[in-house]
Amino acid sequence: MRKIHWLASYPKSGNTWVRMFLAAYRYGVGNINQAAELFKGDTNLYAYQAASPRPVQDLTTHEALALRQAAMMHLIAQHAFDPVIVKTHNAAATLNGMELCWEPITAGAVYLVRDPRDVVLSYARHVGKDVDGTIQLMSEDYARTSTHGTEVAHFLSSWSQHVMSWQERDSVIAVRYEDMLTDPVREFSRIVTAVGYTLDEERVAAAVEAVAFDKLKAQEERDGFAEASQKADGFFHKGKAGRWKDELTDAQVARIETDHGKVMEALGYELLNPYEERREAV
């Protein structure tokens, strides 16, 4: 049986950028809207509708959850030849006895991670919340997104729990957003291999050039992007690392580091107040 290679991340951690790259690498597609369609997400409404005798919009969250495995099998069936790559923002959790990223249909995963101090800025802008409200959201154990548009809900949990849920699984490689910025050819080459494509270094370099952030942003400004939030003035904003140093207050940084410092340090993110020193001071 064919299985899914998950392209997993907490929101605003580089998932869309990687999907743009894979579309350019495998299919030579440079249009951002076409690229997004090539790698559908696991909350895609149409996959659930294929498994439901009733309109998905009429289902409760629990009813939609019960259809999840059938919906994933539908996504697998749509990939006759290539590796099955499915985007997810879900934590690798079990809800109501349902394993969201079901092990029997999982080949492996690429887990994209980004400094949560930068995530909070991008996510706040995306969901139309203030930064403090988004910091709170990222700390909540039972956080989820709302059902809207063409998607069912994502079950996120907190940022730290999201990261750990994927890190604890087998056959998962972690890729840091910051490393994709500093050495995109190396990191995207790792992703190409992990999702089951044949590695061609020249094609990687060409695809990296094709999805340079300024090109994606210019294309969105010209043509629009179907996945852009109506609460923000665009999807591709700055795409930089370390913005938090200029845009977060000391109190906001301290709150994020208190909530997530242990996991951040494990991933190589330097804290202003090291987690162990803070714990010893309590």
C-alpha positions in Angstrom: 0.0 0.0 0.0 1.2 3.5 -0.8 1.9 5.7 2.2 2.1 9.4 3.0 5.2 11.4 3.4 4.0 14.2 5.8 5.2 17.7 5.3 4.5 18.8 8.9 4.8 22.1 10.8 3.2 24.4 13.2 1.7 27.3 11.2 3.9 29.9 9.7 7.1 27.8 9.8 7.9 27.5 6.1 5.5 24.8 4.9 4.2 26.8 2.0 7.7 27.8 0.9 8.7 24.1 0.8 5.6 23.2 -1.2 6.5 25.9 -3.7 10.0 24.4 -3.9 8.8 20.9 -4.4 6.4 22.0 -7.2 9.3 23.8 -8.9 11.7 20.9 -8.4 9.4 18.0 -9.4 7.0 19.6 -12.0 8.7 22.8 -13.0 5.6 24.7 -11.8 6.4 28.3 -10.8 2.8 29.6 -10.3 2.1 29.8 -6.6 -1.6 28.9 -6.9 -0.9 25.9 -9.1 1.9 24.8 -6.8 -0.4 24.9 -3.7 -2.9 22.6 -5.5 -0.2 20.0 -6.2 0.4 19.3 -2.6 -2.9 19.3 -0.8 -3.2 19.4 3.0 -4.8 16.8 5.3 -7.6 19.2 6.2 -8.7 19.6 2.6 -12.5 19.8 2.5 -12.8 17.9 -0.7 -11.0 14.8 0.6 -13.4 14.7 3.5 -16.4 15.2 1.2 -15.3 12.2 -0.9 -15.7 10.1 2.3 -18.9 11.7 3.6 -22.5 10.9 2.6 -23.5 14.4 3.9 -22.1 17.9 3.2 -19.0 18.3 5.2 -20.1 21.8 6.3 -22.9 20.1 8.2 -20.7 17.8 10.1 -19.6 18.4 13.7 -15.9 18.4 14.5 -16.1 14.9 15.9 -18.0 13.6 12.9 -15.3 15.1 10.6 -12.6 13.5 12.7 -14.2 10.1 12.3 -13.9 10.5 8.5 -10.2 11.4 8.7 -8.6 8.0 7.8 -11.0 7.6 4.9 -10.1 11.1 3.7 -6.4 10.3 3.9 -6.9 7.2 1.9 -8.6 9.3 -0.7 -5.6 11.6 -0.9 -3.3 8.6 -1.3 -5.5 7.3 -4.2 -5.0 10.6 -6.0 -1.2 9.9 -6.3 -0.8 7.1 -8.8 2.9 7.3 -9.4 4.8 9.9 -7.4 5.4 9.7 -3.6 2.4 10.9 -1.7 3.3 14.2 0.0 0.6 15.7 2.3 0.9 19.0 4.1 -0.2 19.1 7.8 -0.4 21.6 10.6 -1.8 18.9 12.9 0.1 17.8 15.9 1.0 14.1 15.7 -1.6 13.4 18.3 -4.5 11.0 19.1 -7.9 12.5 19.6 -11.0 10.4 20.6 -9.0 7.3 19.9 -8.2 8.6 16.4 -4.5 8.9 15.5 -4.3 12.0 13.3 -1.3 10.9 11.4 -2.1 7.3 11.3 1.0 5.1 11.5 -0.1 2.4 9.1 -0.4 4.9 6.2 2.8 6.9 7.1 6.0 6.5 5.2 7.8 9.2 7.1 7.8 13.0 7.7 9.7 16.2 7.2 9.1 18.4 10.2 9.7 22.1 9.6 10.4 24.1 12.7 11.0 27.8 13.2 12.0 30.0 16.2 8.6 30.6 18.0 9.6 34.2 18.7 9.4 34.7 14.9 6.4 32.4 14.5 4.4 34.5 16.8 4.8 37.6 14.6 3.9 35.9 11.4 1.0 34.0 13.0 -0.5 37.0 14.7 -0.5 38.8 11.4 -2.1 35.7 9.6 -4.9 35.2 12.1 -5.6 38.9 12.9 -4.7 38.6 16.6 -2.5 40.9 18.6 0.9 39.5 19.6 0.0 38.8 23.2 -3.1 36.9 22.2 -1.0 34.8 19.8 1.6 34.1 22.5 -1.3 32.8 24.7 -2.6 30.7 21.8 0.8 29.1 21.2 0.9 28.1 24.9 -2.5 26.3 25.0 -2.4 22.5 25.2 -5.7 22.2 23.3 -5.4 24.9 20.7 -6.9 24.3 17.3 -7.9 26.3 14.3 -11.5 26.9 13.3 -13.2 25.2 10.4 -13.4 27.7 7.5 -13.3 28.0 3.7 -12.1 24.8 2.1 -10.6 23.2 5.3 -11.6 21.4 8.4 -10.0 22.2 11.7 -6.3 21.7 12.6 -5.5 20.4 16.0 -2.4 22.2 17.0 -1.8 21.9 20.8 0.9 24.2 22.1 4.0 25.0 20.1 6.2 22.9 22.3 3.8 19.9 22.3 3.4 20.2 18.5 7.2 20.0 18.1 7.6 17.1 20.5 4.7 15.1 19.1 6.5 14.9 15.8 10.1 14.6 17.2 9.1 11.5 19.1 7.9 9.6 16.0 10.1 7.3 13.9 11.2 8.3 10.4 11.0 12.0 10.9 13.7 14.5 9.9 13.7 18.0 11.4 14.5 21.0 9.2 14.9 24.4 10.7 13.5 27.4 8.8 16.6 29.4 9.7 18.8 26.8 8.1 16.7 26.9 4.9 17.4 30.6 4.7 21.1 30.3 5.3 21.8 27.2 3.1 18.7 26.5 1.0 20.4 24.1 -1.4 21.6 21.8 1.4 18.3 21.8 3.4 16.1 21.5 0.4 18.3 18.6 -0.9 17.6 16.8 2.5 13.9 17.4 1.9 14.0 16.0 -1.6 15.6 12.8 -0.4 13.3 12.5 2.6 10.1 12.7 0.6 11.2 10.0 -1.9 12.3 12.0 -4.9 15.5 11.3 -6.8 18.1 14.0 -5.9 19.4 16.1 -8.7 21.6 18.9 -7.4 21.3 21.1 -10.5 17.5 20.9 -10.3 17.6 21.7 -6.6 19.6 24.9 -7.3 17.3 25.9 -10.1 14.2 25.3 -7.9 15.7 27.3 -5.0 16.2 30.2 -7.4 12.7 29.9 -8.7 11.1 30.2 -5.2 13.3 33.0 -3.9 11.1 34.9 -1.4 11.1 38.2 -3.4 9.8 36.3 -6.4 7.0 34.7 -4.5 6.0 38.0 -2.9 6.0 39.8 -6.3 3.8 37.0 -7.8 1.3 37.3 -4.9 1.1 41.1 -5.3 0.5 40.6 -9.0 -1.9 37.6 -9.1 -3.0 37.0 -5.5 -2.7 33.8 -3.5 -5.6 31.6 -2.8 -4.2 30.6 0.6 -3.7 34.1 1.9 -5.7 35.1 5.0 -8.4 37.6 4.6 -7.2 39.1 7.9 -3.7 40.0 6.6 -2.6 42.1 3.7 -0.7 39.3 2.1 0.7 35.8 2.7 4.4 36.3 1.8 5.5 39.1 4.1 9.2 39.3 5.0 10.4 35.8 5.3 13.4 36.7 7.5 14.8 35.3 10.7 15.4 37.3 13.9 12.6 39.9 13.4 11.6 39.3 17.0 14.7 41.1 18.3 13.3 44.4 16.9 9.6 43.8 17.2 8.9 41.9 20.5 9.0 43.5 23.9 11.3 42.1 26.6 8.2 40.8 28.4 6.9 39.1 25.3 10.2 37.4 24.7 10.4 36.3 28.4 6.9 34.8 28.1 7.7 32.8 25.0 11.0 31.6 26.5 9.2 30.6 29.7 6.6 28.6 27.8 8.9 26.9 25.3 12.5 27.4 26.4 13.3 23.8 27.0 12.2 22.7 23.5 13.8 25.8 21.9 17.2 25.0 23.4 17.0 21.4 22.3 16.5 22.7 18.8 19.5 25.0 19.0 17.7 28.3 19.5 19.7 30.6 21.9 17.6 32.1 24.6 18.1 35.5 26.1 17.5 33.9 29.5 18.8 30.2 29.4 16.1 27.8 30.4 18.3 26.0 33.0 19.3 29.3 34.7 15.6 30.4 34.8 14.6 27.0 36.3 17.3 27.2 39.0 16.2 30.7 39.9 12.6 29.7 40.6 
